[in-house]
Structures are given as structure tokens and as C-alpha cells.
Amino acid sequence: MTEKQLHVIVHGKVQGVNFRWATYEKAIRLDLTGWVRNTPGREVEAIFEGEEEDLQEVLEFLREGPPAAHVRKVDESWSEATNTYPNFTIEY
């Protein structure tokens, strides 16, 4: 299968609720590469690379988030994988 890249910006109450850590754990379980970080605008931004089926699963997770989060919307864009990320990380 061809790997894809998913870039997301998650809006809502997504900082201070373990969103990055929960996203990291989900990405690791799905064997995805990329990164997740908080933005200055109080969103969470992430890039994931992997199989499209796994990316769809992480996208479903992001639309809900961890229990303390309140996701208002998720902006998503898709492209071909760049294969430049050796693993998945939390960026600070």
C-alpha cells in the first residue's frame, strides 16, 4: 500500500487536557511517524505519515480527543508521504 501524509489542526479545548500525549500514544500504537505540538493560537497541530487506513483511525480519534478535551473542528489536508520522519514525537 502507498503511504500518505495527514496534516491536521485541531480546534477547541485541546491544550492542557493531555491531547498531545494521547495523540502520541495513538500514533505509536498505529505505527505512524510524524509529530504533534501545541500552537500559539491554542490549537494542536500534527503531521502523521503511514498507511491510509491507520491515518483514518487517528483522524477519528482526533475528532473526539481524550476525555477532558472538547474538539470543535479538525482541519485536515492529505498528501503523499515524504518519509522524512523516523518516528513519532511530541514537539515543544
N, CA and C atoms as an extended XYZ file, in Angstrom:
276
Properties=species:S:1:pos:R:3:atomname:S:1:resname:S:1:resid:I:1 pbc="F F F"
N         0.836       -1.196        0.000 N   MET     1
C         0.000        0.000        0.000 CA  MET     1
C         0.877        1.254        0.000 C   MET     1
N         0.345        2.311       -0.523 N   THR     2
C         1.050        3.582       -0.578 CA  THR     2
C         0.830        4.359        0.707 C   THR     2
N         1.904        4.868        1.253 N   GLU     3
C         1.784        5.670        2.461 CA  GLU     3
C         1.364        7.088        2.114 C   GLU     3
N         0.623        7.691        3.027 N   LYS     4
C         0.110        9.049        2.866 CA  LYS     4
C         0.585        9.897        4.032 C   LYS     4
N         0.406       11.204        3.867 N   GLN     5
C         0.652       12.150        4.950 CA  GLN     5
C        -0.656       12.862        5.266 C   GLN     5
N        -0.926       12.997        6.552 N   LEU     6
C        -2.095       13.723        7.045 CA  LEU     6
C        -1.604       14.865        7.924 C   LEU     6
N        -1.984       16.088        7.568 N   HIS     7
C        -1.653       17.275        8.368 CA  HIS     7
C        -2.953       17.780        8.967 C   HIS     7
N        -2.979       17.982       10.283 N   VAL     8
C        -4.202       18.426       10.953 CA  VAL     8
C        -3.934       19.607       11.874 C   VAL     8
N        -4.979       20.411       12.040 N   ILE     9
C        -5.027       21.421       13.092 CA  ILE     9
C        -6.342       21.191       13.820 C   ILE     9
N        -6.236       20.939       15.121 N   VAL    10
C        -7.398       20.605       15.941 CA  VAL    10
C        -7.766       21.830       16.761 C   VAL    10
N        -9.028       22.251       16.645 N   HIS    11
C        -9.532       23.445       17.322 CA  HIS    11
C       -10.474       23.043       18.458 C   HIS    11
N       -10.492       23.849       19.497 N   GLY    12
C       -11.374       23.626       20.638 CA  GLY    12
C       -10.576       23.694       21.929 C   GLY    12
N       -11.086       23.028       22.961 N   LYS    13
C       -10.353       22.933       24.229 CA  LYS    13
C        -9.415       21.733       24.111 C   LYS    13
N        -8.229       22.001       23.556 N   VAL    14
C        -7.306       20.911       23.246 CA  VAL    14
C        -5.926       21.085       23.875 C   VAL    14
N        -5.719       22.159       24.605 N   GLN    15
C        -4.460       22.322       25.330 CA  GLN    15
C        -4.746       22.211       26.826 C   GLN    15
N        -3.793       21.600       27.539 N   GLY    16
C        -3.951       21.420       28.983 CA  GLY    16
C        -4.854       20.256       29.351 C   GLY    16
N        -5.111       19.367       28.381 N   VAL    17
C        -6.002       18.225       28.627 CA  VAL    17
C        -5.358       16.914       28.174 C   VAL    17
N        -4.026       16.881       28.102 N   ASN    18
C        -3.261       15.701       27.680 CA  ASN    18
C        -3.504       15.295       26.229 C   ASN    18
N        -3.888       16.247       25.399 N   PHE    19
C        -4.186       15.944       23.997 CA  PHE    19
C        -2.935       15.459       23.254 C   PHE    19
N        -1.818       16.152       23.434 N   ARG    20
C        -0.598       15.739       22.728 CA  ARG    20
C        -0.154       14.351       23.157 C   ARG    20
N        -0.202       14.063       24.449 N   TRP    21
C         0.230       12.760       24.937 CA  TRP    21
C        -0.684       11.656       24.416 C   TRP    21
N        -1.990       11.872       24.454 N   ALA    22
C        -2.930       10.871       23.952 CA  ALA    22
C        -2.745       10.655       22.450 C   ALA    22
N        -2.464       11.730       21.722 N   THR    23
C        -2.214       11.630       20.288 CA  THR    23
C        -0.934       10.843       20.027 C   THR    23
N         0.090       11.126       20.799 N   TYR    24
C         1.353       10.393       20.697 CA  TYR    24
C         1.128        8.899       20.911 C   TYR    24
N         0.417        8.541       21.978 N   GLU    25
C         0.168        7.129       22.266 CA  GLU    25
C        -0.598        6.446       21.136 C   GLU    25
N        -1.603        7.133       20.582 N   LYS    26
C        -2.387        6.577       19.482 CA  LYS    26
C        -1.503        6.382       18.251 C   LYS    26
N        -0.678        7.369       17.936 N   ALA    27
C         0.202        7.272       16.767 CA  ALA    27
C         1.197        6.119       16.915 C   ALA    27
N         1.743        5.944       18.104 N   ILE    28
C         2.693        4.857       18.353 CA  ILE    28
C         1.996        3.508       18.174 C   ILE    28
N         0.795        3.373       18.720 N   ARG    29
C         0.043        2.114       18.577 CA  ARG    29
C        -0.237        1.784       17.114 C   ARG    29
N        -0.441        2.824       16.300 N   LEU    30
C        -0.750        2.620       14.876 CA  LEU    30
C         0.508        2.586       14.004 C   LEU    30
N         1.686        2.694       14.627 N   ASP    31
C         2.953        2.662       13.905 CA  ASP    31
C         3.068        3.803       12.893 C   ASP    31
N         2.608        4.995       13.290 N   LEU    32
C         2.688        6.176       12.452 CA  LEU    32
C         3.946        6.972       12.790 C   LEU    32
N         4.419        7.767       11.858 N   THR    33
C         5.533        8.675       12.107 CA  THR    33
C         5.034       10.106       11.963 C   THR    33
N         5.830       11.064       12.466 N   GLY    34
C         5.463       12.471       12.374 CA  GLY    34
C         5.660       13.167       13.699 C   GLY    34
N         4.803       14.142       13.976 N   TRP    35
C         4.917       14.918       15.212 CA  TRP    35
C         3.579       15.553       15.584 C   TRP    35
N         3.490       15.989       16.854 N   VAL    36
C         2.335       16.727       17.365 CA  VAL    36
C         2.858       17.857       18.240 C   VAL    36
N         2.190       19.020       18.194 N   ARG    37
C         2.616       20.159       19.010 CA  ARG    37
C         1.437       21.090       19.271 C   ARG    37
N         1.579       21.897       20.328 N   ASN    38
C         0.643       22.987       20.590 CA  ASN    38
C         1.020       24.166       19.699 C   ASN    38
N         0.014       24.955       19.322 N   THR    39
C         0.280       26.172       18.558 CA  THR    39
C         0.077       27.377       19.470 C   THR    39
N         0.646       28.522       19.120 N   PRO    40
C         0.423       29.725       19.919 CA  PRO    40
C        -1.055       30.144       19.954 C   PRO    40
N        -1.830       29.718       18.957 N   GLY    41
C        -3.252       30.063       18.903 CA  GLY    41
C        -4.145       29.137       19.710 C   GLY    41
N        -3.548       28.255       20.523 N   ARG    42
C        -4.257       27.332       21.423 CA  ARG    42
C        -4.874       26.135       20.688 C   ARG    42
N        -4.376       25.844       19.484 N   GLU    43
C        -4.785       24.632       18.791 CA  GLU    43
C        -3.707       23.569       18.993 C   GLU    43
N        -3.984       22.383       18.479 N   VAL    44
C        -2.976       21.332       18.394 CA  VAL    44
C        -2.778       21.044       16.907 C   VAL    44
N        -1.516       20.998       16.493 N   GLU    45
C        -1.168       20.721       15.106 CA  GLU    45
C        -0.377       19.422       15.059 C   GLU    45
N        -0.584       18.638       14.013 N   ALA    46
C         0.149       17.378       13.888 CA  ALA    46
C         0.324       16.996       12.431 C   ALA    46
N         1.387       16.263       12.184 N   ILE    47
C         1.613       15.604       10.901 CA  ILE    47
C         1.806       14.127       11.195 C   ILE    47
N         1.078       13.315       10.447 N   PHE    48
C         1.171       11.864       10.560 CA  PHE    48
C         1.517       11.300        9.197 C   PHE    48
N         2.337       10.260        9.178 N   GLU    49
C         2.585        9.521        7.950 CA  GLU    49
C         2.419        8.040        8.228 C   GLU    49
N         1.789        7.356        7.278 N   GLY    50
C         1.564        5.923        7.408 CA  GLY    50
C         0.537        5.455        6.409 C   GLY    50
N         0.025        4.260        6.644 N   GLU    51
C        -0.993        3.680        5.770 CA  GLU    51
C        -2.299        4.453        5.931 C   GLU    51
N        -3.017        4.629        4.841 N   GLU    52
C        -4.232        5.443        4.858 CA  GLU    52
C        -5.258        4.943        5.879 C   GLU    52
N        -5.397        3.645        6.009 N   GLU    53
C        -6.342        3.076        6.975 CA  GLU    53
C        -5.995        3.510        8.403 C   GLU    53
N        -4.707        3.498        8.737 N   ASP    54
C        -4.264        3.918       10.068 CA  ASP    54
C        -4.446        5.423       10.252 C   ASP    54
N        -4.215        6.189        9.190 N   LEU    55
C        -4.414        7.635        9.262 CA  LEU    55
C        -5.888        7.971        9.470 C   LEU    55
N        -6.780        7.214        8.853 N   GLN    56
C        -8.214        7.427        9.070 CA  GLN    56
C        -8.572        7.144       10.535 C   GLN    56
N        -7.946        6.118       11.112 N   GLU    57
C        -8.215        5.787       12.511 CA  GLU    57
C        -7.737        6.886       13.454 C   GLU    57
N        -6.551        7.433       13.194 N   VAL    58
C        -6.069        8.519       14.057 CA  VAL    58
C        -6.935        9.764       13.866 C   VAL    58
N        -7.420       10.002       12.661 N   LEU    59
C        -8.296       11.144       12.409 CA  LEU    59
C        -9.604       11.014       13.191 C   LEU    59
N       -10.164        9.823       13.236 N   GLU    60
C       -11.372        9.596       14.049 CA  GLU    60
C       -11.091        9.897       15.509 C   GLU    60
N        -9.931        9.459       16.011 N   PHE    61
C        -9.550        9.746       17.394 CA  PHE    61
C        -9.459       11.251       17.631 C   PHE    61
N        -8.834       11.974       16.694 N   LEU    62
C        -8.640       13.414       16.857 CA  LEU    62
C        -9.963       14.173       16.892 C   LEU    62
N       -10.957       13.670       16.233 N   ARG    63
C       -12.269       14.331       16.223 CA  ARG    63
C       -12.956       14.249       17.581 C   ARG    63
N       -12.535       13.312       18.419 N   GLU    64
C       -13.062       13.169       19.787 CA  GLU    64
C       -12.066       13.677       20.821 C   GLU    64
N       -10.817       13.248       20.686 N   GLY    65
C        -9.782       13.618       21.643 CA  GLY    65
C        -9.894       12.845       22.939 C   GLY    65
N        -9.001       13.101       23.883 N   PRO    66
C        -9.072       12.453       25.187 CA  PRO    66
C       -10.273       12.981       25.972 C   PRO    66
N       -10.633       12.310       27.077 N   PRO    67
C       -11.870       12.653       27.799 CA  PRO    67
C       -12.026       14.120       28.196 C   PRO    67
N       -10.967       14.809       28.596 N   ALA    68
C       -11.097       16.197       29.066 CA  ALA    68
C       -11.147       17.217       27.922 C   ALA    68
N       -10.911       16.781       26.706 N   ALA    69
C       -10.891       17.694       25.561 CA  ALA    69
C       -12.301       17.976       25.060 C   ALA    69
N       -12.433       19.082       24.345 N   HIS    70
C       -13.670       19.405       23.629 CA  HIS    70
C       -13.262       19.883       22.240 C   HIS    70
N       -13.329       18.976       21.271 N   VAL    71
C       -12.908       19.280       19.911 CA  VAL    71
C       -14.055       19.967       19.184 C   VAL    71
N       -13.768       21.153       18.663 N   ARG    72
C       -14.758       21.917       17.906 CA  ARG    72
C       -14.714       21.554       16.424 C   ARG    72
N       -13.486       21.475       15.867 N   LYS    73
C       -13.324       21.066       14.473 CA  LYS    73
C       -11.896       20.628       14.229 C   LYS    73
N       -11.716       19.873       13.155 N   VAL    74
C       -10.396       19.410       12.746 CA  VAL    74
C       -10.205       19.791       11.284 C   VAL    74
N        -9.219       20.648       11.021 N   ASP    75
C        -8.832       20.955        9.646 CA  ASP    75
C        -7.853       19.875        9.213 C   ASP    75
N        -8.064       19.295        8.040 N   GLU    76
C        -7.194       18.221        7.577 CA  GLU    76
C        -6.769       18.461        6.138 C   GLU    76
N        -5.553       18.065        5.843 N   SER    77
C        -5.087       18.062        4.453 CA  SER    77
C        -4.250       16.801        4.239 C   SER    77
N        -4.392       16.235        3.048 N   TRP    78
C        -3.758       14.974        2.699 CA  TRP    78
C        -2.758       15.176        1.572 C   TRP    78
N        -1.669       14.427        1.612 N   SER    79
C        -0.690       14.436        0.530 CA  SER    79
C         0.062       13.103        0.563 C   SER    79
N         1.001       12.969       -0.353 N   GLU    80
C         1.850       11.777       -0.360 CA  GLU    80
C         2.848       11.871        0.793 C   GLU    80
N         3.214       10.745        1.349 N   ALA    81
C         4.195       10.715        2.440 CA  ALA    81
C         5.551       11.187        1.948 C   ALA    81
N         6.267       11.885        2.818 N   THR    82
C         7.623       12.342        2.499 CA  THR    82
C         8.675       11.364        3.012 C   THR    82
N         8.283       10.510        3.954 N   ASN    83
C         9.190        9.535        4.582 CA  ASN    83
C        10.404       10.203        5.225 C   ASN    83
N        10.194       11.393        5.799 N   THR    84
C        11.297       12.112        6.447 CA  THR    84
C        11.272       11.990        7.968 C   THR    84
N        10.240       11.366        8.520 N   TYR    85
C        10.117       11.264        9.980 CA  TYR    85
C        10.480        9.845       10.413 C   TYR    85
N        11.529        9.679       11.227 N   PRO    86
C        11.937        8.331       11.630 CA  PRO    86
C        10.997        7.702       12.665 C   PRO    86
N        10.263        8.535       13.411 N   ASN    87
C         9.354        8.036       14.444 CA  ASN    87
C         8.302        9.101       14.693 C   ASN    87
N         7.522        8.970       15.750 N   PHE    88
C         6.533        9.971       16.108 CA  PHE    88
C         6.984       10.666       17.380 C   PHE    88
N         6.934       12.006       17.387 N   THR    89
C         7.429       12.774       18.528 CA  THR    89
C         6.434       13.850       18.965 C   THR    89
N         6.601       14.259       20.209 N   ILE    90
C         5.894       15.438       20.715 CA  ILE    90
C         6.871       16.595       20.604 C   ILE    90
N         6.480       17.636       19.904 N   GLU    91
C         7.316       18.816       19.714 CA  GLU    91
C         6.951       19.849       20.777 C   GLU    91
N         7.940       20.584       21.253 N   TYR    92
C         7.707       21.629       22.257 CA  TYR    92
C         8.139       22.965       21.732 C   TYR    92
